[in-house]
């Protein structure tokens, strides 16, 4: 080993240090922004749908309460009728169903019922008329079944 030899003074070849994970490459920044935007949009849509369907959750809870208190009493039928009118007002605000009474209300229930319209007509008529007559002409179980059927078809 000659101290005069200039090749001995050279250092060995070494690779540069690898970059760390921070700061990320521009593609990762774009991906992060897109994911955050998608998550924000999804959250907004879920909250909007939940707010729009609040009436439906309330109607189901009220229907469960009325089911526990079921009795062949005109006031009970009036409460069930009121529940259906509140739900109809929320679902069909442009048609103003809360102002309908008697046969017009029965006809509205039939046109907006999801299925079994012909078989449900006598139950709907009895439900509406039992709310204001002194004698009840409907069975609470049939009225609850119709209300459940009608509300079940009203999901947004």
N, CA and C of each residue as an Amber inpcrd file, in Angstrom:
protein
   468
   0.8310000  -1.1590000   0.0000000   0.0000000   0.0000000   0.0000000
   0.8910000   1.2430000   0.0000000   0.8100000   1.8090000  -1.0520000
   1.6370000   2.9820000  -1.2660000   0.8340000   4.2140000  -0.8640000
   1.4160000   5.0390000   0.0390000   0.6790000   6.2250000   0.4400000
   0.5880000   7.2430000  -0.6920000   1.3980000   7.0990000  -1.6500000
   1.3870000   8.0360000  -2.7590000   0.3260000   7.6550000  -3.8090000
  -0.2350000   6.4770000  -3.6790000  -1.1940000   5.9970000  -4.6670000
  -2.5360000   6.7290000  -4.4830000  -2.9910000   7.4960000  -5.4430000
  -4.2270000   8.2590000  -5.2790000  -5.4740000   7.3650000  -5.2640000
  -5.4250000   6.1620000  -5.7960000  -6.5880000   5.2810000  -5.7880000
  -6.9020000   4.7610000  -4.3930000  -5.9020000   4.6830000  -3.5520000
  -6.1260000   4.2310000  -2.1800000  -6.8870000   5.2650000  -1.3650000
  -6.8660000   6.4860000  -1.7990000  -7.5370000   7.5370000  -1.0410000
  -9.0400000   7.6290000  -1.3820000  -9.4730000   6.9530000  -2.4100000
 -10.8960000   6.9830000  -2.7840000 -11.7260000   6.1200000  -1.8230000
 -12.9200000   6.5990000  -1.5340000 -13.8190000   5.8060000  -0.6900000
 -14.6170000   4.8400000  -1.5550000 -15.1600000   3.8120000  -0.9250000
 -15.9430000   2.8170000  -1.6330000 -17.2500000   3.4560000  -2.1420000
 -17.8590000   2.8700000  -3.1520000 -19.1310000   3.3650000  -3.6760000
 -20.2200000   3.0530000  -2.6530000 -21.0520000   4.0330000  -2.3650000
 -22.1840000   3.8130000  -1.4520000 -23.4430000   4.4350000  -2.0520000
 -24.5690000   3.7840000  -1.7210000 -25.8570000   4.2320000  -2.2360000
 -26.3830000   5.3720000  -1.3770000 -27.1750000   6.2470000  -1.9610000
 -27.7530000   7.3230000  -1.1520000 -28.7820000   6.7380000  -0.1820000
 -29.0640000   7.4500000   0.8910000 -30.0460000   7.0010000   1.8780000
 -31.4350000   7.0260000   1.2570000 -32.2630000   6.0580000   1.6390000
 -33.6320000   6.0130000   1.1200000 -34.4360000   7.1190000   1.7650000
 -35.4120000   7.5920000   1.0270000 -36.2730000   8.6310000   1.5650000
 -37.2230000   8.0550000   2.6060000 -37.6170000   8.8440000   3.5550000
 -38.5660000   8.4040000   4.5780000 -39.9780000   8.3600000   4.0120000
 -40.9020000   8.0310000   4.8760000 -42.2840000   7.9640000   4.4050000
 -42.9120000   9.3550000   4.3930000 -42.2490000  10.3150000   5.0020000
 -42.7980000  11.6700000   5.0290000 -41.8280000  12.6210000   4.3850000
 -42.2190000  13.4860000   3.6160000 -43.5400000  13.7640000   3.0670000
 -43.8810000  12.7900000   1.9520000 -45.1440000  12.4370000   1.8570000
 -45.5420000  11.4910000   0.8190000 -45.4630000  12.1080000  -0.5720000
 -45.4910000  11.2700000  -1.5300000 -45.4640000  11.7050000  -2.9230000
 -46.7900000  12.3860000  -3.2650000 -46.8180000  13.2160000  -4.2960000
 -48.0450000  13.9370000  -4.6530000 -49.2400000  13.0250000  -4.9240000
 -49.0100000  11.8580000  -5.4450000 -50.1130000  10.9330000  -5.6950000
 -50.8210000  10.5180000  -4.4110000 -50.0540000  10.3300000  -3.3470000
 -50.6600000   9.9750000  -2.0530000 -51.4800000  11.1410000  -1.5050000
 -51.0220000  12.3790000  -1.7180000 -51.7920000  13.5450000  -1.2690000
 -53.1280000  13.6070000  -2.0090000 -53.0890000  13.3660000  -3.3030000
 -54.3280000  13.3930000  -4.0880000 -55.2720000  12.2900000  -3.6320000
 -54.7390000  11.1100000  -3.3990000 -55.5670000  10.0050000  -2.9210000
 -56.1870000  10.3210000  -1.5580000 -55.4030000  10.9300000  -0.6650000
 -55.9200000  11.2870000   0.6640000 -57.0430000  12.3120000   0.5540000
 -56.8900000  13.3030000  -0.2990000 -57.9300000  14.3210000  -0.4740000
 -59.1980000  13.6820000  -1.0450000 -59.0400000  12.7910000  -2.0150000
 -60.2100000  12.1220000  -2.5970000 -60.9230000  11.2500000  -1.5730000
 -60.1680000  10.5350000  -0.7520000 -60.7880000   9.6930000   0.2800000
 -61.5230000  10.5300000   1.3200000 -60.9380000  11.6360000   1.7180000
 -61.5960000  12.5110000   2.6980000 -62.8740000  13.0990000   2.0980000
 -62.8220000  13.5090000   0.8420000 -64.0120000  14.0560000   0.1880000
 -65.1050000  12.9980000   0.0670000 -64.7200000  11.7740000  -0.2960000
 -65.7050000  10.6940000  -0.4120000 -66.3250000  10.3650000   0.9470000
 -65.5190000  10.3370000   1.9780000 -66.0310000  10.0640000   3.3220000
 -66.9730000  11.1710000   3.7930000 -66.6170000  12.4180000   3.5120000
 -67.4890000  13.5410000   3.8830000 -68.8140000  13.4680000   3.1300000
 -68.7720000  13.1420000   1.8380000 -69.9980000  13.0390000   1.0550000
 -70.8770000  11.8910000   1.5440000 -70.2750000  10.7690000   1.8640000
 -71.0320000   9.6220000   2.3660000 -71.6860000   9.9430000   3.7120000
 -70.9440000  10.5970000   4.5800000 -71.4980000  10.9960000   5.8790000
 -72.6660000  11.9500000   5.6910000 -72.5100000  12.9050000   4.7980000
 -73.5760000  13.8730000   4.5400000 -74.8250000  13.1680000   4.0060000
 -74.6390000  12.2310000   3.0810000 -75.7890000  11.5070000   2.5240000
 -76.4970000  10.6620000   3.5730000 -75.7330000   9.9940000   4.4210000
 -76.3370000   9.1640000   5.4700000 -77.1170000  10.0300000   6.4470000
 -76.5500000  11.1490000   6.8610000 -77.2510000  12.0310000   7.8020000
 -78.4970000  12.6430000   7.1720000 -78.4210000  12.9810000   5.9010000
 -79.5780000  13.5430000   5.2170000 -80.7050000  12.5270000   5.1130000
 -80.3510000  11.2900000   4.7680000 -81.3720000  10.2390000   4.6710000
 -81.9730000   9.9420000   6.0460000 -81.1270000   9.9160000   7.0600000
 -81.6060000   9.6580000   8.4150000 -82.5720000  10.7470000   8.8750000
 -82.2430000  11.9810000   8.5580000 -83.1230000  13.0890000   8.9350000
 -84.4340000  13.0200000   8.1630000 -84.3460000  12.6640000   6.8720000
 -85.5460000  12.5780000   6.0510000 -86.4630000  11.4530000   6.5160000
 -85.9190000  10.3800000   7.0820000 -86.7180000   9.2350000   7.5210000
 -87.0350000   9.2470000   9.0140000 -86.8140000  10.3600000   9.6660000
 -87.1220000  10.4540000  11.0990000 -88.5970000  10.1980000  11.3590000
 -89.4500000  10.6850000  10.4740000 -90.8910000  10.4830000  10.6540000
 -91.2470000   9.0070000  10.6260000 -90.5230000   8.2340000   9.8080000
 -90.8150000   6.8080000   9.6970000 -90.4520000   6.0810000  10.9930000
 -89.3250000   6.4300000  11.5860000 -88.9420000   5.8070000  12.8620000
 -89.9370000   6.1910000  13.9560000 -90.3790000   7.4460000  13.9470000
 -91.3730000   7.8820000  14.9270000 -92.6820000   7.1140000  14.7290000
 -93.1010000   6.9600000  13.4890000 -94.3610000   6.2610000  13.2060000
 -94.2920000   4.8050000  13.6520000 -93.1720000   4.1520000  13.4240000
 -93.0390000   2.7550000  13.8720000 -93.0760000   2.6640000  15.3950000
 -92.4280000   3.5910000  16.0790000 -92.4500000   3.5710000  17.5450000
 -93.8600000   3.8310000  18.0720000 -94.5520000   4.7710000  17.4580000
 -95.9190000   5.0690000  17.8790000 -96.8500000   3.8990000  17.5780000
 -96.6300000   3.2260000  16.4740000 -97.4370000   2.0540000  16.1380000
 -97.2130000   0.9370000  17.1590000 -95.9840000   0.7650000  17.5960000
 -95.6940000  -0.2410000  18.6290000 -96.3930000   0.1230000  19.9350000
 -96.4130000   1.4170000  20.2710000 -97.1060000   1.8600000  21.4910000
 -98.6010000   1.5900000  21.3710000 -99.1770000   1.9050000  20.2220000
-100.6050000   1.6530000  20.0220000-100.9210000   0.1640000  20.0210000
 -99.9900000  -0.6360000  19.5660000-100.1950000  -2.0840000  19.5760000
-100.2830000  -2.6070000  21.0150000 -99.4740000  -2.0410000  21.8840000
 -99.5320000  -2.4590000  23.2990000-100.8320000  -2.0130000  23.9580000
-101.3830000  -0.8900000  23.5090000-102.6020000  -0.3480000  24.1200000
-103.8680000  -0.7030000  23.3370000-103.7830000  -1.6400000  22.4250000
-104.9030000  -1.9560000  21.5290000-106.1780000  -2.2640000  22.3000000
-107.2590000  -1.6090000  21.8750000-108.5650000  -1.8560000  22.4840000
-109.6400000  -1.4510000  21.4770000-110.7880000  -2.0870000  21.5400000
-111.8790000  -1.7310000  20.6220000-112.6010000  -0.4750000  21.1160000
-111.8850000   0.6160000  21.1260000-112.3960000   1.8770000  21.6420000
-112.2470000   2.9390000  20.5410000-113.2590000   3.7780000  20.3430000
-113.1490000   4.7960000  19.2870000-111.9380000   5.7220000  19.4660000
-111.5640000   6.0250000  20.6830000-110.4140000   6.9190000  20.8920000
-109.1090000   6.2460000  20.4370000-109.0200000   4.9300000  20.6170000
-107.8300000   4.2230000  20.1470000-107.7530000   4.2730000  18.6190000
-108.8930000   4.0760000  17.9580000-108.9260000   4.1560000  16.4970000
-108.6210000   5.5810000  16.0210000-109.0540000   6.5740000  16.8000000
-108.7310000   7.9670000  16.4550000-107.2220000   8.2030000  16.5460000
-106.5750000   7.6240000  17.5460000-105.1180000   7.7660000  17.6660000
-104.4020000   7.0950000  16.4930000-104.8620000   5.9210000  16.1100000
-104.2600000   5.2220000  14.9740000-104.4790000   6.0100000  13.6800000
-105.6670000   6.5540000  13.5290000-105.9740000   7.3700000  12.3680000
-105.0890000   8.6250000  12.3390000-104.8740000   9.2410000  13.4810000
-104.0050000  10.4170000  13.5850000-102.5730000  10.0680000  13.2100000
-102.1130000   8.9200000  13.6630000-100.7630000   8.4750000  13.3080000
-100.6240000   8.3220000  11.7950000-101.6090000   7.7060000  11.1660000
-101.5640000   7.5270000   9.7110000-101.5960000   8.8760000   8.9930000
-102.3690000   9.8160000   9.5080000-102.4250000  11.1400000   8.8840000
-101.0940000  11.8760000   9.0400000-100.4540000  11.7570000  10.2100000
 -99.1520000  12.3940000  10.3970000 -98.1240000  11.8060000   9.4340000
 -98.1300000  10.5020000   9.3020000 -97.1910000   9.8580000   8.3860000
 -97.4900000  10.2570000   6.9380000 -98.7570000  10.3450000   6.5850000
 -99.1270000  10.7440000   5.2230000 -98.7220000  12.1890000   4.9530000
 -98.8590000  13.0470000   5.9530000 -98.4550000  14.4500000   5.7820000
 -96.9560000  14.5630000   5.5300000 -96.1690000  13.7280000   6.2110000
 -94.7200000  13.7530000   6.0190000 -94.3250000  13.1630000   4.6730000
 -94.9950000  12.1100000   4.2600000 -94.6100000  11.4190000   3.0250000
 -95.1580000  12.1090000   1.7780000 -96.3600000  12.6610000   1.8670000
 -97.0070000  13.2980000   0.7230000 -97.4060000  14.7410000   1.0700000
 -96.4480000  15.6240000   1.3110000 -96.7960000  16.9840000   1.7590000
 -97.5290000  17.8070000   0.6950000 -97.2880000  17.5480000  -0.5700000
 -97.9250000  18.3240000  -1.6220000 -99.3910000  17.9680000  -1.8330000
 -99.8340000  16.8170000  -1.3260000-101.2260000  16.3930000  -1.5070000
-102.1140000  16.7810000  -0.3310000-101.5460000  17.2870000   0.7590000
-102.2810000  17.7150000   1.9620000-103.2650000  16.6550000   2.4580000
-102.7810000  15.4590000   2.7680000-103.6950000  14.3920000   3.1990000
-104.2820000  14.6220000   4.5910000-103.6700000  15.5050000   5.3810000
-104.1940000  15.7250000   6.7260000-105.5600000  16.3990000   6.7000000
-105.9230000  17.0100000   5.5780000-107.2200000  17.6740000   5.4570000
-108.3180000  16.7260000   4.9970000-107.9470000  15.5190000   4.5840000
-108.9380000  14.5760000   4.0760000-109.7000000  13.9160000   5.2210000
-110.9660000  13.6290000   4.9710000-111.7900000  12.9340000   5.9630000
-112.6960000  11.9470000   5.2430000-113.2380000  11.0300000   6.0020000
-114.2370000  10.0950000   5.4770000-113.7570000   9.2890000   4.2880000
-114.5960000   9.2470000   3.2620000-114.3010000   8.4350000   2.0850000
-113.0910000   8.9500000   1.3120000-112.8570000  10.2580000   1.3400000
-111.6790000  10.8080000   0.6550000-110.3960000  10.3090000   1.3280000
-110.4070000  10.2210000   2.6400000-109.2480000   9.7130000   3.3790000
-109.0610000   8.2160000   3.0990000-110.1430000   7.4640000   3.0580000
-110.0670000   6.0380000   2.7280000-109.5010000   5.8650000   1.3210000
-109.9830000   6.6660000   0.3860000-109.4980000   6.5700000  -0.9920000
-108.0010000   6.9100000  -1.0720000-107.5720000   7.9100000  -0.3100000
-106.1450000   8.2450000  -0.2820000-105.3300000   7.0770000   0.2670000
-105.8030000   6.4680000   1.3470000-105.0980000   5.3150000   1.9120000
-105.0140000   4.1760000   0.9040000-106.0760000   3.9740000   0.1580000
-106.0750000   2.8820000  -0.8230000-105.1400000   3.1670000  -1.9980000
-105.1110000   4.4040000  -2.4620000-104.2480000   4.7140000  -3.6050000
-102.7720000   4.7100000  -3.2300000-102.4590000   4.9660000  -1.9730000
-101.0520000   4.9750000  -1.5560000-100.6350000   3.6870000  -0.8660000
-101.5630000   2.7500000  -0.7160000-101.2140000   1.4600000  -0.1050000
-100.3240000   0.6720000  -1.0630000 -99.3520000  -0.0600000  -0.5200000
 -98.4170000  -0.7590000  -1.4000000 -98.9900000  -1.9700000  -2.1180000
 -99.8570000  -2.7410000  -1.4670000-100.3820000  -3.9530000  -2.1000000
-101.6830000  -4.3530000  -1.3950000-102.3570000  -5.3430000  -1.9370000
-103.6200000  -5.8590000  -1.3890000-104.6510000  -4.7440000  -1.2080000
-104.7970000  -3.9190000  -2.2100000-105.7070000  -2.7810000  -2.0800000
-107.1640000  -3.2180000  -1.9680000-107.5470000  -4.1860000  -2.7510000
-108.9460000  -4.6140000  -2.7460000-109.2810000  -5.2870000  -1.4170000
-108.3960000  -6.1320000  -0.9310000-108.6580000  -6.8410000   0.3220000
-108.5820000  -5.8990000   1.5220000-107.8380000  -4.8220000   1.4110000
-107.6590000  -3.9080000   2.5400000-108.7480000  -2.8530000   2.6420000
-109.5270000  -2.6570000   1.6120000-110.5280000  -1.5820000   1.6320000
-111.5080000  -1.6960000   2.7990000-112.1160000  -2.8560000   3.0810000
-113.0520000  -2.9170000   4.2130000-112.3680000  -2.5890000   5.5530000
-111.1390000  -3.0080000   5.7060000-110.4220000  -2.7190000   6.9520000
-110.1460000  -1.2270000   7.0540000-109.7300000  -0.6180000   5.9650000
-109.4560000   0.8210000   5.9810000-110.7280000   1.6240000   6.2430000
-111.8110000   1.2180000   5.6180000-113.0850000   1.9160000   5.8700000
-113.5110000   1.7700000   7.3210000-113.3830000   0.5730000   7.8690000
-113.7590000   0.3550000   9.2610000-112.8370000   1.1400000  10.2000000
-111.5610000   1.2070000   9.8770000-110.6160000   1.9640000  10.7030000
-110.9840000   3.4420000  10.7290000-111.2690000   4.0080000   9.5650000
-111.5900000   5.4380000   9.4880000-112.9290000   5.7220000  10.1630000
-113.9270000   4.8830000   9.9230000-115.2520000   5.1490000  10.4940000
-115.3160000   4.8310000  11.9900000-114.4920000   3.9190000  12.4710000
-114.4900000   3.5880000  13.8980000-113.8890000   4.7030000  14.7380000
-113.1880000   5.6180000  14.1160000-112.5590000   6.7070000  14.8640000
-113.5780000   7.7200000  15.3700000-114.7190000   7.8270000  14.7060000
-115.6840000   8.8370000  15.1270000-117.0730000   8.2910000  15.4450000
-117.3030000   7.0250000  15.2090000-118.6000000   6.4430000  15.5540000
-118.5640000   5.9100000  16.9840000-119.6910000   5.9080000  17.6540000
-119.6950000   5.4050000  19.0460000-119.4650000   3.8970000  19.1380000
-119.8890000   3.1560000  18.1120000-119.6310000   1.7160000  18.1260000
-118.5420000   1.4050000  17.0960000-117.6490000   0.5510000  17.4900000
-116.4970000   0.2180000  16.6560000-116.8820000  -0.9180000  15.7130000
-116.5100000  -0.7680000  14.4320000-116.8330000  -1.8100000  13.4610000
-115.5890000  -2.5400000  12.9590000-114.4520000  -2.2830000  13.5810000
-113.2030000  -2.9190000  13.1420000-112.5290000  -3.6140000  14.3170000
-111.7280000  -4.5810000  13.9810000-110.9150000  -5.2640000  14.9860000
-109.5750000  -4.5330000  15.0960000-109.0960000  -4.2890000  16.3110000
-107.8020000  -3.6110000  16.4540000-106.6500000  -4.3520000  15.7730000
-106.6960000  -5.6850000  15.7830000-105.5930000  -6.4330000  15.1600000
-105.5780000  -6.2300000  13.6430000-106.7610000  -6.2040000  13.0350000
-106.8330000  -5.9580000  11.5970000-106.4030000  -4.5350000  11.2590000
-106.8250000  -3.5900000  12.0870000-106.4450000  -2.1960000  11.8580000
-104.9350000  -2.0180000  12.0000000-104.3370000  -2.6760000  12.9950000
-102.8830000  -2.6090000  13.1680000-102.1660000  -3.2580000  11.9850000
-102.6930000  -4.3630000  11.4960000-102.0720000  -5.0210000  10.3490000
-102.1240000  -4.1150000   9.1160000-103.2560000  -3.4470000   8.9100000
-103.3550000  -2.5200000   7.7820000-102.3880000  -1.3480000   7.9530000
-102.3250000  -0.7900000   9.1470000-101.4290000   0.3430000   9.4090000
 -99.9660000  -0.0710000   9.2000000 -99.6160000  -1.2490000   9.6480000
 -98.2580000  -1.7500000   9.4630000 -97.9510000  -1.9350000   7.9750000
 -98.9250000  -2.4830000   7.2450000 -98.7680000  -2.6670000   5.8020000
 -98.6220000  -1.3150000   5.1040000 -99.4560000  -0.3700000   5.4690000
 -99.4210000   0.9430000   4.8330000 -98.1230000   1.6770000   5.1710000
 -97.7160000   1.6490000   6.4140000 -96.4560000   2.3100000   6.7990000
 -95.2490000   1.6080000   6.2030000 -95.3090000   0.2890000   6.0890000
 -94.1930000  -0.4420000   5.5340000 -93.9280000  -0.1000000   4.0850000
 -94.9360000   0.2880000   3.3660000 -94.7680000   0.6630000   1.9700000
 -94.3730000   2.1160000   1.7980000 -94.2540000   2.8730000   2.8950000
 -93.9800000   4.2960000   2.7990000 -92.5180000   4.6390000   2.9840000
 -91.6470000   3.6450000   3.0730000 -90.2240000   3.9340000   3.2860000
 -89.6750000   4.7810000   2.1620000 -88.8050000   5.6570000   2.5310000
 -88.1240000   6.5010000   1.5250000 -86.8760000   5.8340000   1.0440000
